[in-house]
């Protein structure tokens, strides 16, 4: 190594061009490995210059680069090694980690105390305690599992963490640790990729990410003790190459890798997508809390692969990798395109802290098979950039026009140095004829020494100079580590603040910044002067407001503009007196007042001195105007108006202009003295304006008086119908206020103080002579007399008696008026007129065909009218009715006769007849027309025999029609033939022949209230056999009446009597003999008693306590439901059970009563 001993005071040299190449020399180089494949992936240098190298090895390998031997043998296929050498390359210690599967370490870093942190991934079970103890981690599914490990300076385990797979999500969970670094707060930043579900909190808590894509990027932040801080992921992101991350002095995190498709690079809830078709490089920045800052990409016609990233002390970002064909390396709107010389070229790109493009360089050789790539990049304390990787053929590493070619013998290692502007400093190469010579890690210590690590094969000369330092790999591939010495630069820093200009060594500096002057001494090393320069400039006046005038009351500004070093202090003065608070480049005067008139100056001061403005004269213009006092005039002639106006600065104001608004009645709106003749009161606003826009407003109110003129008055005579209103109105024009006084027969009427006198409802007291007197300040006028006559008509109509249809009756009305002369001839109008012999005579003959109300209206000549009315009752003759259906009521088990009512035919009611002997019928009941068209024969015995029924009609005149055709009920009987029940019945017959049964329906059930359909047979058949009957059943026969008894309604069924087979089955269960509720009185008015025979109340106590009595209307709706507790009486099987019910809120109509006991009991209730 060269040692520089030179005093800064000796710098009296010329400034050399930066192309002068300082010397570098090999300090030492070593290999690590055995007979298999051994790789160094990452290295770090601690504060003492010790070098830590990490990677993987297979089989047995010697990790002591000196004469000694320190061999380690892998537990499985691949194991992780960590080796520590001192600054001279001498062996300190080596450790191994792993299990029987593949284990990798991709990145290592050290803290200020020399503790070592590294990350990678393992499979299965791996031991991470390099000592005698065992600390095993296990990947549950034998997939790759990321780990983070901390060793102390002696290589002993402090702690190890891993990202635990979560099997509760789709896919195979796995993770890889790719990169590790420190932030300024001592936190550890780990980046990598994962699949499936993984818990990123290595502690007892959980922080789970899950994805279904491959290789999603994660960023994990841990505290110094390994505790979880936060974790982020970039949704949808994936990478097939190397992922590298780093951080800056503020703890912000930077990442680079290759990506495809359209991932979201914002780990938060927002979305920031970049799109790549062929695989492009991204560079992303997260803030220290993990939130998204920015993401950029290098895109073009082919692929870019990002392999490494670093940040200098100023926050500039450097990234390297390789690319193909044409790629735009400016991630902004501009374009900076580079084209590769071969199939893959090296790129080195600089972005600023916002991700904006600074510069980009490419290095490569021609030929399709040429392979180059940058795999590591770092910077030193002076901002120099160090690049490492692999190259092929002959490559020019100088991006300028001065070539600096290096030629490889195979795929060779290169290490290059550039300044912060991308200018070439030096480049070194070393390699063999093999294809596996790669530099993957470069570090620089504070003394400028360069450390590199990677792997090689065969024999490589690691001395980049003219000397030879050959090392031959022990196996297929060996890891290497080397140290290059650079000259120790002498430095001097100047911190200077000057005004306007600074000169040093013949160089003038006129702007602030950090500058470097480089000198090369006799040893070829740099002597560097760093100038931290602040150049302040004196304030220079660029503009100021000229002399001006402003209007009183306006907001006004005076201003100056100046260049110079900020902050510039401003102070405004008025007539030499400081204006308190006026300390900015704008002097605001809000609003202008007379006291603001004068000469203004502004003194501008900064760290380099002061500058005064020339005086700025400001005149505050004040316009005054006076229009005099308000005035009143008679509008029959105009009035003269005058406004007097002036300015305190007549010459600046110039000619004054006038604007009167509104301009109604003015001779001119733009002169100071117009005449006015407005016809109504008016307020004028006068606006006086000078040539600067300064203005003033003044007001003048003018009252216009107009005499009264009579425009309209009431008629001389007005006839009013009593009870109607009338309206007397006078129309007057003139000035207000006006007064109105109405009189009737010389007497002042109340509520008569307006131009309109209204009587809403008149009576005889309103008759008389009306006059109105109107007055205002000018005059009075009186209307002519108006005679108001109140007309009252009266009538008397003769009442009539009821008549029968087709007869006539006479109707007469007598009418008169209280004022026959004004009423004139009376007219008559009868309605309805269709059944009258005349509709406009006082006496008419009426022949109505139905009961009719006749109204007569009597009208006089004034259209006053009165009406009277009378009703003529017409009694209509009867209309024949026919029976619709006879049936057995399944509730009462009595015969029911039903018919259809003919509406509006004068029917009073119906007589019901029953055949008592052959063709001999006797009346059994009467049904009013207002009641339902049905009748139940309470004395019928349908169980014993069939009956024939007829009905007749009673009309409203008391006439009875002929009897209708009879309808014959059905009677069912049962005979038994063994287990066959033979059913036979009398056919349903209709004397008219209109209703012939098409089918008979047979019903059977265990009780009369529990019947189900059994069969249907043709209407010509009146018997049916029910076979294999061994139980007690009830039977009913029914016949369908299509359309029921109301046209368009539902079909109805006529039922026969019920019949059981107990005589043929065995002992009758007397439960079946008690199924009917008897109700009396029925119809009911206030209350009724329900009787249930043969019901054993003692055995039914639970029913008494729990059952409900229901009453339903004819639609089936329950209108009342009550417990039996308060209604039931009777105590033995021999005693009829009685239930008392009250009418309550039941409306007139037909209801059904239901009680559930040993079966359901029902009865029909009629309420009047």
Secondary structure as UniProt FT lines:
FT   HELIX           8..10
FT   TURN            18..19
FT   STRAND          24..34
FT   STRAND          39..45
FT   TURN            47..48
FT   STRAND          51..57
FT   STRAND          60..62
FT   STRAND          71..73
FT   STRAND          78..85
FT   TURN            87..88
FT   STRAND          91..99
FT   STRAND          104..110
FT   TURN            112..113
FT   STRAND          116..122
FT   STRAND          125..127
FT   STRAND          136..138
FT   TURN            140..141
FT   STRAND          145..151
FT   TURN            153..154
FT   STRAND          157..162
FT   STRAND          164..166
FT   TURN            167..168
FT   STRAND          174..182
FT   TURN            184..185
FT   STRAND          188..199
FT   STRAND          208..222
FT   TURN            224..225
FT   STRAND          228..233
FT   TURN            235..236
FT   STRAND          244..247
FT   TURN            249..250
FT   STRAND          253..261
FT   STRAND          276..286
FT   TURN            288..289
FT   STRAND          292..300
FT   STRAND          304..311
FT   TURN            313..314
FT   STRAND          317..323
FT   STRAND          326..328
FT   STRAND          337..339
FT   STRAND          345..351
FT   TURN            353..354
FT   STRAND          357..363
FT   TURN            368..369
FT   STRAND          373..379
FT   TURN            381..382
FT   STRAND          385..396
FT   STRAND          405..418
FT   TURN            420..421
FT   STRAND          424..430
FT   STRAND          438..444
FT   TURN            446..447
FT   STRAND          450..456
FT   STRAND          459..461
FT   STRAND          470..472
FT   STRAND          477..486
FT   STRAND          490..499
FT   STRAND          502..504
FT   TURN            505..506
FT   STRAND          507..509
FT   STRAND          513..520
FT   TURN            522..523
FT   STRAND          526..536
FT   STRAND          540..544
FT   STRAND          548..551
FT   TURN            552..553
FT   STRAND          556..563
FT   STRAND          569..574
FT   TURN            575..576
FT   STRAND          577..578
FT   TURN            580..581
FT   STRAND          586..589
FT   HELIX           594..596
FT   STRAND          598..606
FT   TURN            607..608
FT   STRAND          609..612
FT   STRAND          616..621
FT   STRAND          623..626
FT   STRAND          631..634
FT   TURN            635..636
FT   STRAND          639..640
FT   STRAND          644..647
FT   HELIX           650..653
FT   STRAND          657..661
FT   TURN            664..665
FT   STRAND          675..676
FT   STRAND          682..689
FT   TURN            691..692
FT   STRAND          695..705
FT   STRAND          709..712
FT   STRAND          717..721
FT   TURN            722..723
FT   STRAND          726..729
FT   STRAND          731..733
FT   STRAND          739..744
FT   TURN            745..746
FT   STRAND          747..748
FT   TURN            750..751
FT   STRAND          756..759
FT   HELIX           764..766
FT   STRAND          768..775
FT   STRAND          780..782
FT   STRAND          786..791
FT   STRAND          793..797
FT   STRAND          803..804
FT   TURN            805..806
FT   STRAND          809..817
FT   HELIX           820..823
FT   STRAND          827..831
FT   TURN            834..835
FT   STRAND          843..846
FT   STRAND          852..859
FT   TURN            861..862
FT   STRAND          865..872
FT   STRAND          874..875
FT   STRAND          883..888
FT   TURN            890..892
FT   STRAND          895..899
FT   TURN            903..904
FT   STRAND          907..917
FT   TURN            918..919
FT   STRAND          920..928
FT   TURN            929..930
FT   STRAND          934..937
FT   TURN            938..939
FT   TURN            942..944
FT   STRAND          948..955
FT   TURN            956..957
FT   STRAND          967..968
FT   STRAND          972..977
FT   TURN            978..979
FT   STRAND          980..985
FT   STRAND          989..990
FT   TURN            991..992
FT   STRAND          999..1007
FT   TURN            1008..1009
FT   STRAND          1010..1018
FT   TURN            1019..1020
FT   STRAND          1023..1026
FT   STRAND          1034..1041
FT   TURN            1042..1045
FT   TURN            1047..1048
FT   STRAND          1052..1055
FT   STRAND          1059..1060
FT   HELIX           1062..1065
FT   HELIX           1070..1073
FT   STRAND          1078..1080
FT   STRAND          1087..1092
FT   TURN            1093..1094
FT   HELIX           1098..1100
FT   HELIX           1101..1106
FT   STRAND          1108..1113
FT   TURN            1114..1115
FT   STRAND          1118..1123
FT   TURN            1125..1127
FT   STRAND          1128..1129
FT   TURN            1133..1134
FT   STRAND          1137..1142
FT   TURN            1144..1145
FT   STRAND          1149..1156
FT   STRAND          1160..1167
//
